Amino acid sequence: MSQIEKLIEKLCRRPVPNDITHAEIAKLARHYGCIVDKKGGKHPLRIVHRESGTIIPIPIHGKHVAEGYIVQIKQLFDLIEGRR
């Protein structure tokens, strides 16, 4: 099993995982064809999917991404894969 497959499996776990790091989210976003934009300010990490016009700003507080942002990211990846 590749690293990407393991990360996708980790993202799809129930209940929503709260141990996903910013680096893992960035890696998955690039895999799905999103742009990972690192700018300063309140939300220094942004996931941008141009085809759907979706922008998900992710604040960095500590090592892990908050649950609410993980849910939004999972919904975006499901939309990209056509699961919805």
N, C-alpha and C positions, 0 to 999 in steps of 0.2 A: 504494500500500500504506500503510495507516495505521500509526501508531506502535505500537499494540497488536499488530497482526499481525507487525510486525518484532520486537517483544520476544518473542512466542510462538515465532517462527522461531528466534530466538537461543537461547531456552531449550531447544528441541528438538534443537539441534545435537549431533552426536557427534564426538568424545568430549564428556563433560559440560563445558560452558563454565565457566571460572573467572574471567570478567571481568564478571559481572552485579553491579550495585550494589544497595544496599539500597533506594534510591529506585525502581529498576526493578522489584524484587520487590514492593514496596508497591503500585505502579501495577497490576501484573498481578493481584495478590491482590484489589484492589478491583474489577477488571474481572470476575473470576470470582465475585464476591459474597461475598468473605471480609471479615472485619473486621481491620483493621490496628491493633493495640493497641500504643501506645508507652508503656511503663512503665519505670521505673528498675530498677536491679538488674543481675544477671548477664546476663540476656537482655532488653535494653531494647526489642526489636522482636518482636512475636508475631503470627503469622498464625492467625486463628481462623475455622473453618468450623463453624457451629452445627449445620447439618443432619446432618453426619457425626460431629460431636463431636470433630473434629480440632483440636489446638492444636500449632503448630510454633513453638517459641521459637528466635529467631535472635540469637546474640551479635554485637555489632558490634566487630570488630577490624580497623581499617583501612577502606578504601573498598568492598571487594568481599565478597560472601557466599561462604563456604566450599562446596566441592563437595558435601559430605554433605548440607547443608541444601538445596542446589539440587535434588538427587535427591529428597528428601522433598517439596519443594514441587511438583516436576513430577508425582510420583505423586498428590498431592492434586488437582492440576488435571486429571489424566487421570480420576480418580475422579469429579470434578464433571461433566466432559464426557461421562462414560459410556463411556469408551474401555476400561474394565476390567470 
